[in-house]
Amino acid sequence: MFGIHRILNVTIALSAFSGMSLEAQQTETRLGVKMVDVDLHAVRVQVLGLDNRREGSPVVVFEAGLTNPLEVWGSIPEHVATIAPVVVYDRAGLGHSEWDKARPTPQHVANRLRQLLQ
């Protein structure tokens, strides 16, 4: 399992690019998108390349910044998935994910991401 610091570093680094895609306004059907349960709340997640992942190999996590849904990344996750497994998701209360009625503190967001990845 990844350490929380590694997850947060990747998430923060990728969030810096969240505003680059104009495809965020599109409402197309995206490959690998599904709803999953995290602590009794629906979370929308896109997974690409996990079926070929070897145990212990890294997974690239895309988390949009501000109030953006997973579409903000456009086709970037599909391109990255050609070299590494990818997980893209809507945080609680954003996009199509259900709000969990908790303040989105860094610790809370990290805990929910950890549950999602498990």
CORURDA-V720060 format. One record per helix or strand of 3 or more residues. SS is the DSSP state (h for helix, s for strand). FROM is the first residue (numbers start at 1). TO is the last residue. Records with the same first field share a line. If there is no record, write none. Layout:
# CORURDA-V720060
SS = FROM-TO / FROM-TO
This chain:
# CORURDA-V720060
h = 4-15 / 22-25 / 50-52 / 70-73 / 76-80 / 106-117
s = 33-38 / 41-48 / 59-63 / 85-89
